[in-house]
Amino acid sequence: MFRVRTINKISSDGLDLFPRDLYEVASDLPNPDAILVRSDSLHGIEFPKTLKAIARAGAGVNNIPVSQCSERGVVVFNTPGGNANAVKELTIAAMLLASRNILGGIAWAASLREKADEAPELVEKGKARFTGPEIRGKTIGVVGLGAVGVMVANDAAALGMKVIGYDPYISVEAAWNLSRQIERAETLEGLLAKADYITLHVPLTDATKGFLDAEKFRIMKKGVRIINLARGGLVNEAEIIEALVSEKLGVYVTDFPTAELLACPRTICIPHLGASTPEAEDNCAVMAVHQLMEFLESGNIKNSVNFPRCRLEQRAPCRLLVINRNIPNMVGQITTILAGTGINITDLINHHRDEYAYNIIDTEQRIPFGVREQLERVEGIIRVRTIEQVEMI
């Protein structure tokens, strides 16, 4: 029986997938095998030794202490693409709001309530204050061509825009989904210099923190409109405010309001609505649950942010899972210990990611507790787990 602790309200579309004869799911379970979370912070929480995985029903994992989890052999999953359509739709809306001063016009029209009889005449006289350009024929630069970026790029092209995309790490899957109309920029600077609109769809890392700054603003066209529904920290806030005040930038649309941005002219602050749709919450919950179940039941890893993607179809009754540091001779030490105890390996896969490696090893024989202890004593091995397929034994 696997124990899954839920944090936040998780969509029933996902929770209903857990077989009740195999899983116990509740918000107050002690010593869980896995945690299912949305936006609540897990920083500072003491994790039990039983914890094997955390699944975030969403893309960002800033609310999870990933480094701490890696050191303890806890696999952290996210759900890339689960909320992609929701964010894409809001990005298109943000682009239109940045162009036409729709919000300013609506606010002004609302102020005419006390002059209702004069409203039609006043509207005709005052509407010129809220004009703005059409997006058709304009150039949009899409920075980051993951699940959201590809959808934004394709839809912008369908709306008649010229689209330039930049992503040095684009996946094969994303490349297959990208419209042939999209121009690929060789450098970020090349994209920034050409775009009338720039939209960000990259994760927040040490490398991307504050990467849109005064130096990048100087490269851009005067009056460029920037949309950031990804992460507030991607933009140097003080320097974008300076660029807006000096009118170097036309409009900044962000999903991450701060006191300073709310007071800044030509800034449109959205209250973090990117993934706030019932469809996105359902999709992310379903993805998170499927990933947790596959990992807990078979050891396969998909969409982990701290360990490599690793999948092996199980054809033998017993499976050994080993997480270790990515250092030489680890596989050799593991297989030597198994051979020394007469355990025959029927299949093995080893993948690594940065500092860590993951091994799936199938055997005909059960792994005795003593062998597990012997493996756990090997320097560099972080975690050892076994799975038995009862129906195959």
C-alpha positions as CSV (number, residue, x, y, z in Angstrom):
1,M,0.0,0.0,0.0
2,F,1.5,3.4,-1.1
3,R,0.7,6.5,1.0
4,V,0.2,9.8,-0.8
5,R,-0.1,13.0,1.1
6,T,-1.9,15.9,-0.7
7,I,-1.1,19.5,0.0
8,N,-3.5,22.1,-1.5
9,K,-6.7,21.1,-3.1
10,I,-5.9,18.7,-5.9
11,S,-8.4,18.1,-8.7
12,S,-10.5,15.0,-8.3
13,D,-9.8,14.2,-12.0
14,G,-6.3,13.3,-10.8
15,L,-7.0,11.9,-7.3
16,D,-9.7,9.5,-8.7
17,L,-7.0,7.7,-10.7
18,F,-5.4,6.2,-7.6
19,P,-6.6,2.6,-7.2
20,R,-7.9,2.5,-3.6
21,D,-6.7,-1.0,-3.1
22,L,-3.1,0.1,-3.7
23,Y,-3.1,3.7,-2.5
24,E,-4.0,5.6,0.6
25,V,-4.5,9.3,-0.2
26,A,-5.2,12.0,2.3
27,S,-4.0,15.5,3.4
28,D,-2.9,14.4,6.9
29,L,-1.0,11.1,6.3
30,P,2.1,10.6,8.4
31,N,5.2,9.0,6.7
32,P,4.0,9.2,3.1
33,D,5.7,7.6,0.2
34,A,4.9,10.6,-2.0
35,I,3.6,14.2,-1.7
36,L,1.3,15.8,-4.2
37,V,1.4,19.6,-4.1
38,R,0.3,22.6,-6.1
39,S,1.6,26.1,-4.9
40,D,2.2,25.7,-1.2
41,S,5.8,26.1,-0.1
42,L,7.6,23.0,1.1
43,H,10.7,24.9,2.1
44,G,11.5,24.4,5.8
45,I,9.4,21.2,6.1
46,E,11.1,18.1,7.6
47,F,10.5,15.3,5.1
48,P,10.2,11.7,6.6
49,K,12.6,9.0,5.5
50,T,9.8,7.2,3.8
51,L,9.4,10.0,1.2
52,K,10.4,8.8,-2.3
53,A,8.8,11.4,-4.6
54,I,7.1,14.8,-4.7
55,A,4.9,15.7,-7.7
56,R,4.1,19.4,-8.4
57,A,0.8,19.8,-10.2
58,G,2.2,22.6,-12.3
59,A,5.4,23.6,-14.1
60,G,7.4,25.7,-11.7
61,V,9.1,24.1,-8.7
62,N,10.3,27.2,-6.8
63,N,8.1,26.0,-3.9
64,I,10.1,22.8,-3.5
65,P,13.6,22.4,-2.0
66,V,14.9,20.5,-5.0
67,S,18.6,20.4,-4.0
68,Q,17.6,19.0,-0.6
69,C,15.4,16.4,-2.3
70,S,18.2,15.4,-4.6
71,E,20.6,14.8,-1.7
72,R,18.1,12.5,-0.1
73,G,17.1,10.6,-3.3
74,V,13.7,12.1,-3.5
75,V,12.5,12.4,-7.1
76,V,10.7,15.7,-7.9
77,F,8.3,15.7,-10.7
78,N,6.5,18.6,-12.5
79,T,3.9,18.7,-15.2
80,P,5.2,20.6,-18.2
81,G,2.5,21.3,-20.7
82,G,-0.3,20.6,-18.4
83,N,-1.2,24.3,-18.2
84,A,0.3,25.3,-21.5
85,N,-3.0,26.2,-23.3
86,A,-4.1,28.3,-20.3
87,V,-0.9,30.3,-20.3
88,K,-0.9,30.6,-24.1
89,E,-4.4,32.0,-24.2
90,L,-3.5,34.6,-21.5
91,T,-0.3,35.5,-23.5
92,I,-2.4,36.2,-26.6
93,A,-4.8,38.3,-24.4
94,A,-1.8,40.1,-22.9
95,M,-0.5,41.0,-26.3
96,L,-3.8,42.5,-27.4
97,L,-4.1,44.4,-24.1
98,A,-0.6,45.8,-24.6
99,S,-1.5,47.0,-28.1
100,R,-4.9,48.6,-27.9
101,N,-5.0,50.2,-24.5
102,I,-8.2,48.3,-24.0
103,L,-8.0,48.5,-20.2
104,G,-7.5,52.3,-20.2
105,G,-10.5,52.7,-22.5
106,I,-12.7,50.5,-20.3
107,A,-11.7,52.3,-17.1
108,W,-12.5,55.7,-18.8
109,A,-15.8,54.5,-20.1
110,A,-16.7,53.3,-16.6
111,S,-16.1,56.8,-15.3
112,L,-18.9,58.1,-17.6
113,R,-21.6,56.4,-15.5
114,E,-22.7,59.7,-13.9
115,K,-23.0,61.3,-17.4
116,A,-24.9,58.4,-18.9
117,D,-27.1,60.7,-21.1
118,E,-24.0,62.2,-22.6
119,A,-22.1,58.9,-22.9
120,P,-22.4,58.3,-26.7
121,E,-21.2,61.8,-27.5
122,L,-18.4,61.7,-25.0
123,V,-17.3,58.3,-26.2
124,E,-16.9,59.5,-29.8
125,K,-15.0,62.5,-28.7
126,G,-12.7,60.7,-26.2
127,K,-11.9,57.4,-27.9
128,A,-8.9,58.7,-29.8
129,R,-7.0,58.7,-26.5
130,F,-7.0,54.9,-26.5
131,T,-5.9,54.0,-30.0
132,G,-3.3,51.4,-30.6
133,P,-1.7,49.3,-33.3
134,E,-3.0,46.0,-34.8
135,I,-0.8,43.0,-34.2
136,R,-1.2,41.6,-37.8
137,G,2.1,42.1,-39.7
138,K,4.1,42.9,-36.5
139,T,7.1,40.9,-35.3
140,I,6.9,39.0,-32.1
141,G,9.9,37.4,-30.5
142,V,9.2,34.2,-28.5
143,V,12.0,33.5,-26.0
144,G,11.8,29.9,-25.0
145,L,10.2,27.2,-27.2
146,G,8.9,24.7,-24.7
147,A,5.2,23.6,-24.4
148,V,3.9,27.2,-23.9
149,G,6.3,29.0,-26.3
150,V,5.6,26.7,-29.2
151,M,1.8,27.2,-28.8
152,V,2.2,31.0,-28.6
153,A,4.5,31.0,-31.6
154,N,2.1,28.9,-33.7
155,D,-1.0,30.9,-32.7
156,A,0.8,34.3,-33.3
157,A,1.7,33.1,-36.8
158,A,-1.9,32.1,-37.4
159,L,-2.9,35.7,-36.4
160,G,-0.7,37.1,-39.2
161,M,2.3,38.0,-37.2
162,K,5.9,37.4,-38.1
163,V,7.3,35.1,-35.4
164,I,10.9,34.7,-34.4
165,G,11.7,32.1,-31.8
166,Y,14.8,31.6,-29.7
167,D,15.7,28.5,-27.7
168,P,19.2,26.9,-27.7
169,Y,17.9,23.9,-25.8
170,I,14.7,23.2,-27.8
171,S,13.6,19.6,-27.5
172,V,13.0,17.3,-30.5
173,E,9.3,17.0,-29.5
174,A,8.9,20.8,-29.4
175,A,10.7,21.2,-32.7
176,W,8.3,18.8,-34.3
177,N,5.3,20.8,-33.1
178,L,6.7,24.2,-34.2
179,S,5.1,25.7,-37.4
180,R,7.4,26.0,-40.4
181,Q,6.5,29.7,-40.5
182,I,8.5,30.4,-37.4
183,E,12.0,31.9,-37.9
184,R,14.7,30.5,-35.6
185,A,17.0,33.2,-34.1
186,E,20.6,32.2,-33.8
187,T,21.1,34.6,-30.9
188,L,18.9,36.2,-28.2
189,E,20.3,39.6,-29.2
190,G,19.2,39.1,-32.8
191,L,15.6,38.4,-31.7
192,L,15.6,41.4,-29.3
193,A,16.7,43.8,-32.1
194,K,13.9,42.9,-34.5
195,A,10.8,42.4,-32.3
196,D,7.9,44.7,-31.8
197,Y,6.6,42.3,-29.1
198,I,8.7,40.0,-26.8
199,T,7.2,37.3,-24.8
200,L,9.1,35.2,-22.2
201,H,8.6,31.4,-21.7
202,V,11.7,30.2,-19.9
203,P,12.2,28.8,-16.4
204,L,13.7,30.9,-13.6
205,T,17.3,29.7,-12.9
206,D,20.5,31.2,-11.8
207,A,21.4,31.7,-15.5
208,T,18.1,33.4,-16.4
209,K,17.5,35.5,-13.3
210,G,17.2,39.1,-14.3
211,F,18.5,38.4,-17.8
212,L,16.3,41.1,-19.4
213,D,18.1,44.2,-18.1
214,A,19.3,47.6,-19.2
215,E,21.8,46.1,-21.6
216,K,19.1,44.1,-23.3
217,F,16.7,47.0,-23.4
218,R,19.2,49.1,-25.3
219,I,19.2,46.5,-28.1
220,M,15.4,46.6,-28.5
221,K,13.3,48.8,-30.7
222,K,11.9,51.9,-29.0
223,G,8.4,51.3,-27.9
224,V,8.7,47.5,-27.8
225,R,6.0,45.7,-25.8
226,I,7.2,43.0,-23.3
227,I,5.0,40.2,-21.9
228,N,6.2,38.1,-19.0
229,L,3.8,35.5,-17.7
230,A,6.6,33.0,-16.9
231,R,8.4,34.3,-13.8
232,G,8.8,37.8,-12.4
233,G,12.5,37.3,-11.6
234,L,13.4,36.9,-15.3
235,V,13.3,40.7,-15.6
236,N,15.5,43.2,-13.7
237,E,12.6,45.1,-12.1
238,A,14.4,48.4,-11.3
239,E,15.9,48.6,-14.8
240,I,12.6,47.8,-16.6
241,I,10.8,50.5,-14.6
242,E,13.6,52.9,-15.6
243,A,13.1,51.9,-19.3
244,L,9.3,52.4,-19.1
245,V,9.6,55.8,-17.4
246,S,12.1,56.9,-20.1
247,E,9.7,55.6,-22.8
248,K,12.3,53.3,-24.2
249,L,9.8,50.5,-23.7
250,G,6.1,50.9,-24.7
251,V,4.3,48.5,-22.3
252,Y,5.2,45.7,-19.8
253,V,2.6,43.1,-19.1
254,T,3.4,40.9,-16.1
255,D,1.6,38.1,-14.2
256,F,3.7,39.0,-11.1
257,P,2.7,42.4,-9.6
258,T,4.8,44.2,-7.1
259,A,4.2,47.5,-5.4
260,E,6.8,49.2,-7.6
261,L,5.3,47.8,-10.8
262,L,1.7,48.7,-9.8
263,A,2.9,52.3,-9.5
264,C,4.7,52.3,-12.8
265,P,3.2,53.9,-16.0
266,R,2.5,51.7,-19.0
267,T,2.6,48.5,-16.9
268,I,-0.3,46.0,-16.9
269,C,-0.3,43.8,-13.9
270,I,-2.3,40.6,-14.0
271,P,-2.8,38.8,-10.6
272,H,-0.9,35.6,-11.5
273,L,-3.7,34.1,-13.6
274,G,-1.5,32.2,-16.1
275,A,-2.6,28.7,-15.1
276,S,-5.8,29.7,-13.3
277,T,-8.3,27.7,-15.3
278,P,-10.2,24.6,-14.2
279,E,-8.9,22.8,-17.3
280,A,-5.3,23.5,-16.4
281,E,-5.8,22.3,-12.8
282,D,-7.4,19.1,-14.0
283,N,-4.7,18.5,-16.6
284,C,-1.8,19.1,-14.2
285,A,-3.4,16.8,-11.5
286,V,-3.8,14.0,-14.0
287,M,-0.2,14.3,-15.2
288,A,1.2,14.4,-11.7
289,V,-0.8,11.4,-10.6
290,H,0.2,9.3,-13.6
291,Q,3.9,10.2,-13.1
292,L,3.7,9.3,-9.4
293,M,2.0,6.0,-10.0
294,E,4.5,4.9,-12.6
295,F,7.4,5.8,-10.4
296,L,6.1,4.2,-7.2
297,E,4.9,1.0,-9.0
298,S,7.7,0.5,-11.5
299,G,10.4,3.0,-10.8
300,N,10.2,4.7,-14.2
301,I,10.9,8.4,-14.2
302,K,9.3,10.9,-16.6
303,N,9.3,14.7,-16.1
304,S,11.6,14.9,-13.1
305,V,13.4,18.1,-12.5
306,N,16.3,16.6,-10.5
307,F,16.8,13.1,-11.9
308,P,17.1,11.8,-15.5
309,R,14.3,10.4,-17.6
310,C,14.6,6.7,-17.3
311,R,12.2,3.9,-18.4
312,L,12.6,0.1,-18.6
313,E,9.8,-2.3,-19.4
314,Q,9.7,-4.9,-16.6
315,R,10.0,-8.5,-17.8
316,A,11.5,-10.0,-14.7
317,P,9.8,-10.4,-11.3
318,C,12.1,-8.3,-9.2
319,R,13.5,-4.8,-9.8
320,L,16.3,-2.9,-8.0
321,L,16.3,0.9,-8.1
322,V,19.5,2.7,-7.2
323,I,20.1,6.5,-7.0
324,N,23.8,7.5,-6.8
325,R,26.2,10.3,-7.4
326,N,27.4,10.5,-11.0
327,I,30.9,9.3,-10.4
328,P,33.0,6.5,-12.0
329,N,32.6,2.8,-11.4
330,M,29.2,3.0,-9.7
331,V,27.5,0.5,-12.1
332,G,30.5,-1.8,-11.7
333,Q,30.3,-1.8,-7.9
334,I,26.5,-2.5,-8.0
335,T,26.8,-5.4,-10.5
336,T,29.8,-6.9,-8.6
337,I,27.8,-7.0,-5.4
338,L,24.8,-8.6,-7.1
339,A,27.0,-11.2,-8.9
340,G,28.8,-12.0,-5.6
341,T,25.5,-13.0,-4.0
342,G,24.4,-15.1,-7.0
343,I,21.8,-12.6,-8.3
344,N,21.4,-12.7,-12.1
345,I,20.7,-9.5,-13.9
346,T,18.2,-9.9,-16.7
347,D,18.1,-6.2,-17.8
348,L,19.7,-2.9,-16.7
349,I,19.5,0.7,-17.7
350,N,21.6,3.6,-16.3
351,H,21.0,7.3,-17.0
352,H,22.6,10.4,-15.5
353,R,21.7,14.0,-15.1
354,D,24.3,16.5,-13.8
355,E,25.5,15.3,-10.4
356,Y,23.2,12.3,-10.1
357,A,22.6,8.9,-11.8
358,Y,19.6,6.5,-11.7
359,N,19.7,2.7,-12.3
360,I,16.9,0.3,-13.0
361,I,18.0,-3.3,-12.6
362,D,15.8,-6.3,-13.2
363,T,16.6,-9.6,-11.7
364,E,15.1,-13.1,-11.5
365,Q,15.8,-13.4,-7.8
366,R,14.5,-11.3,-4.9
367,I,17.0,-8.8,-3.5
368,P,17.7,-9.9,0.1
369,F,17.7,-7.2,2.8
370,G,21.4,-7.9,3.4
371,V,22.3,-7.1,-0.2
372,R,20.3,-3.8,0.1
373,E,22.3,-2.9,3.2
374,Q,25.6,-3.8,1.4
375,L,24.6,-1.5,-1.5
376,E,23.6,1.3,0.8
377,R,27.1,1.3,2.4
378,V,28.8,1.9,-1.0
379,E,30.2,5.5,-1.1
380,G,28.2,7.5,-3.6
381,I,25.0,5.5,-3.3
382,I,22.1,7.7,-2.0
383,R,19.1,5.5,-2.1
384,V,18.2,1.9,-2.8
385,R,14.7,0.6,-3.4
386,T,13.2,-2.7,-4.5
387,I,10.0,-3.6,-6.3
388,E,8.5,-7.1,-6.7
389,Q,5.8,-8.0,-9.3
390,V,3.9,-10.6,-7.3
391,E,2.1,-12.0,-10.3
392,M,5.4,-12.7,-12.1
393,I,6.9,-14.6,-9.1
